[in-house]
Amino acid sequence: MNAHLPQVDPSVTAQLVAALTPRLRKRLDAGVGKVAARPARREGDVVRIALDDETDLELHAPGGVVTRAEAIRCGCLLAPDCLHRAAAASAAPVAEPTDPRTAPAPNPVPDAPPTTGPGTASPPTSEPGATDPPTPHGAATPTEARTRATGAAPAAQHTPTPAQRTAATALHDAAAAVLEAGTDGAGAVLQAELLRAAHTARLAGLPRAAGRAVAVVTALRAARGGDPAYRLADLTAALREVLELAHRIPDATGPELAGLRGSARQPYTPDGSLRLYGVFAEPVLSATGYAGAVTWTADPTGRLHTVSDVAPGGPERATGAADRAVRIGDTSLTHRELSRAGLAVSGATVSSAGRLGAGAGVRAVRASGVEWGAEPLDRLWSVPVSEQISRSLRNDQNAREDQDLLFLDVRLVGTVREAAGECLVAECDGLTVRLTAAHDHPALPHRDNLRLLASVPGIRLRVIARLTPGPFPRAALLAVSHPTDPGRHVDLGLDRLGRADLPSATTRQPDLQPGALQPGAEARPHHDPHPDASPPRTPPPPVEDAPVHLLRRRVTQAVSGGRRVLAFPGGREAEVARLRRHGLGTAGELLTELHATAADRGRDAFGRLLPADTGRFVRAWLGAAVYTEFLDRALCAAAWGADLGTAGELTAPDPEVSEAPGAPDPNATKAPTAPDPDATKAPTAPDPDPADPT
């Protein structure tokens, strides 16, 4: 993927690839690499790629997005039936027309800008005068589709329409083909098929599924292009959600269907006058080509609101957006200043996710801010850690964006080396927590600030972090109180700490080692406004080191190498036995079924291999992926001492999630290896009769 090219609508890429001859399709992947490597120059709304000394390829992108196939023009002799147009569309970033909350998350911050609200411009879905794209059989009409795509679909829809069922089946088939081939085999042709299915889903009024399908394509291009921002876990999560949505939509009804459909645009409702206090700011730099900054503010009740400036761009926009003025009213405050000051807003409009709108009737003026240790911000840290974790683990499609934020009082202990680098170890409320960098891009100071903080173990800090679900307490650092000035804070993604900001050796507290921490050790910061508060609670009992990674590794291997990588014999019996010894019998059965379906290839009467049963393999993989996700959440809740019952009820998946839409077997509605009908909770300790979260 070439980030210097304009974004291309998914339907354009699908249309150009579908028009290629079979011979040119075989050469498409090689053509994508050549086009992506050629220099591109921008002249207004036109981007030109020099294919050679005499031939140029032009992409006309009004508003930064190519919305028609005719907007990609080539000067070669074979145009318009040449390979270059499809290669350019396949090499360009994919336009994301849906709600950013349904976009991929290689970072914990939103990957796309809000389609309404301050500082954003939603890319148009079509240019003036453009003809409607061809409508698949059973799909919605263009007028009806546009109504649905803008979030104006009738709320009284209780069952999926025929167009939505057709779109779900197309999504399942395209995603199954990607899983069958793996990242190495999912070239431009398979990507175009998934983009076509995403476009069909968007026309049918399924923006959430369409957004996740586009996320899969974006991650595939990053993987095949060697993008350092690529994460296999992100691709796995996006592919799992596409298959899960494709399964559940045809049989969903009422509120469940509304959540599965999603919303392309967030409605903003009036909220009167607001007095806001800046909390912190963070940069946005996503793999989907969006960058900017988001500032978090709180009202007097402690409710969080966001002010964002996110648009297509790269690292330079992420670092520069913090010094641009926020687009609310007539205020001249920058995002960096707002994170430490305040706003008085009249005529405010707020989305369900907590985003502040910037309509014509909104007025805002600068106001004073408060320190983290003063009201009303101090109440953010007064919520017990276990309650914050339970809130973060809720699987709520209407959740606010601050759901996964953690407000912690910690004491730094030291560092620990991991595969991805070193991370901080801190003591928090009797727990040992690992604090990692929120983003690894070298243009952002996350990693450098983390190294400096690691050089002063023993200091107490008040921090804001984003929960990272896992079997051990873990979170990504976003902001910390200043190490030497209690009245200030540091936004780790925007501000750079220096040696002068660290406490001197004479004032530094004694260095601590991880083993020196006592469960009841006091962990409040040196500027804690409540020094006489009761000591931290007794930490929860240690969670059994369940080897969930054995199943997770096979799930991710299938995404990376395709079905064939799991068909090789060897090693599976020992892994299944180990899972059963730890009370994870269902995980062992899922692993056995996953290997069996991957290797199941029959032969015809002449001894030739028959095509693999892709549907059965996808059902087995989806069952294993869903099981792993929710078991990780349950283990995460147990590790933090959160309420497992509440977390389990809120995140319990559909027990029929492993069924593929359109499967020929009417009895194959449950994962083939799920023997327990009450399988809604995950075990946290060895159990001879474990429950199955699938």
Buried (B, 14 or more C-beta within 10 A) or exposed (E): BBBBBBBBBBBBBBBBBEEBEEEBBEBBBEBBBBBBEBEBEEEEBBBBBEBEEEBBBBBBBBBBBBBBBBBBBBBBEEBBEBBBBBBBBBBBBBBBBBBBBBBBBBBBBBBBBBBBBBBBEBBBBBBEEEEEBEBBEBBBEBEBBBBBBBBBBEEEBEEBBEBBBBBBBBBBBBBBBBBBBBBEBBBBBBBBBBBBBBBBBBBBBBBBBBBBBBBBBBBBBBBBBEBEBBBBEBBBBBBBBBBBBBBBBBBBEEEBBBBBBBBBBBEBEEBEEBBBBBBBBBBBBBBBBBBBBBBBBBBEEBBBBBBBBBBBBBBEBBBBBBEBBBBBBEBEBBBBBBBBBBBBBEBBBBBBBBBBBBBEEBBBBBBEBBBBBEEBBBEBBEEEBBEBBBBBBBBEBEBBBBBBBBBBBBBBBBBEEEEEEBBBBBBBBBBBBBBBBBBBBEEBBBBBBBBBBBEBBBBBBBBBBBBBBBBBBBBBBBBBBBBBEBEBBBBBBBBEBEEEBBBEEEEBBEEBEBEEBEBEBBBBBBBBBEEEEEEBBEBBEEBBEBBBEBBBBBBBBBBBBBBBBBBEEEEBEEBBEBBBEBBBBBBBBBBBBBBBBBBBEEEEEEEEEEEBBBBBBBBBBBBBBBBBBBBBBBBBBBBBBBBBEBBBEBBBBBBBBBBBBBBEEEEBBBBBBBEBEEBBBBBBEEEEEBBBBB
